[in-house]
């Protein structure tokens, strides 16, 4: 083609030899251009007639370079080609127009970009970005604001020679991506984005950081932690840096300084540190996104509502219901070298609900507490008897049958026979009480565990044998867990009406108070074995008789109401509202409202007496200390009597005065079992550290 030979001639590198020197003076360039014009006028016989703009020594129209590309037949350097004749340089190498190897500067040249006055082929050959009539030049100052695509620009006032100050936007013409804000594709600028190879669109580094791009890898520039894929932008270097769990900075996936998260080498956060999930903490993450070391205090109500006054009251002074205090001077022979701690407060209904919820979550919603304890049995020196597991629920309603055998004489102390109850050494002297031998099956589902179900079919009282006129009185007296007419039971574990109806068949029964109101209260109506399971899950064990008696300052009294009191519990028992009344008498209307009776606006109408049971710490006078300066345990005298573990074969007993103390004192020395429960009984845990 004549056009390619002409172009090669006028820039000084003939088609036949690309190794020819690439240099000429301005005068020779003008001479070449004049000859080229004359030669062009004699090409009328050519089979290809090009637009006049393809031979005017300017980059105009849709040309990519001076008189090449776009509508011009001749292709510019680096453009696709199929033959040597198609290229301005006369060389098509591997389908691309090759650079002239003899160039002394510019693209593919031996030196840097060409300066003004040096010969050029393309604008990018020149330091100025402007190749004017095959000579590098500086565009006029106003050329990049004149509204025209000229002076080496790739489009109107942008790209090319203008790109140091103005890049082209979407849809504008370009030669390379350096001309564009975004990318250059098929000679047009495309949209900006996180894959355009540029730092734009508020990115902090090329294609990363900022609000519109992926997070940056380590070593990339950043403005803040949110820009980095490992969550840490070093303030000193403003670069993304791999976090460490010993750098004193909250970074990476950490939820607090050097703890939480799931990164390599992550550490669990201690009490009161920030968290997002239980996995961030040594024990659990609360509703307020703070770590607690004892998992039962994860919820709000019953978790951090212990203390004086009700939530929302101006006088309220609340703290964690899991607070535990050292038993100064006491040594547990089972735990040598460890300090014994006793929980400051009685177990709340909300804390027990946290246990039930945790086990249910492990089992697809089923409260399989029996299965949980069978696979998480505490090991020595913690006290646990696998026989207790038969008393634990494995379903919400129904489906938790448990079979046990009672013999006379006793062969299994879990279910003692008549000989155990009639033996004065084992705390039963009245000959009128008896226990029937036999095999019994009872359902210990979750609803029956915390409500009025009788768990004691083997007990016999009065004439008539089993099923006589006063059955199971001895162990279930003062059960007081049913909210029925003339009952005014005071159980504090909340169930919704539908669940209770599924159990009782009576949709009218239900709690008068809300879950949040009851979850704050001390938990009662719970089998002693269930309390022991809770303490084991919560990181401790049920309080022992030895610890209670040590804190109380003396041995517990015998079965008579006039027996001497432990010195630190003096004044705790009262059957009326006179004097120092630290507990309530809960039968019907005889309660001592001056001690605690809240809320009471719905209870009487619904036969719900749980207003009489205080949330732990509400009665500030009920304090017990070993030393005068010690922080006190609360409600150790009154509110509820408390289930404890005896030293012999880990049987159960109870301590404290609590509600209805005067009514149940007659059974003070009665043998208890893991199925023992009642409205009068609560519990607290002890721990070893």
Beta strands, then each sheet from edge to edge (+ up, - down):
strand 1: 92-93
strand 2: 96-97
strand 3: 131-132
strand 4: 135-136
strand 5: 184-185
strand 6: 188-189
strand 7: 284-285
strand 8: 291-292
strand 9: 306-308
strand 10: 317-319
strand 11: 324-326
strand 12: 340-343
strand 13: 401-406
strand 14: 434-435
strand 15: 438-443
strand 16: 459-460
strand 17: 541-542
strand 18: 623-624
strand 19: 633-634
strand 20: 641-645
strand 21: 652-655
strand 22: 681-682
strand 23: 685-688
sheet 1: 1+ 2-
sheet 2: 3+ 4-
sheet 3: 5+ 6-
sheet 4: 7+ 8-
sheet 5: 9+ 10-
sheet 6: 11+ 12- 23+ 17-
sheet 7: 13+ 15-
sheet 8: 14+ 16-
sheet 9: 18+ 19-
sheet 10: 21+ 20- 22-
end
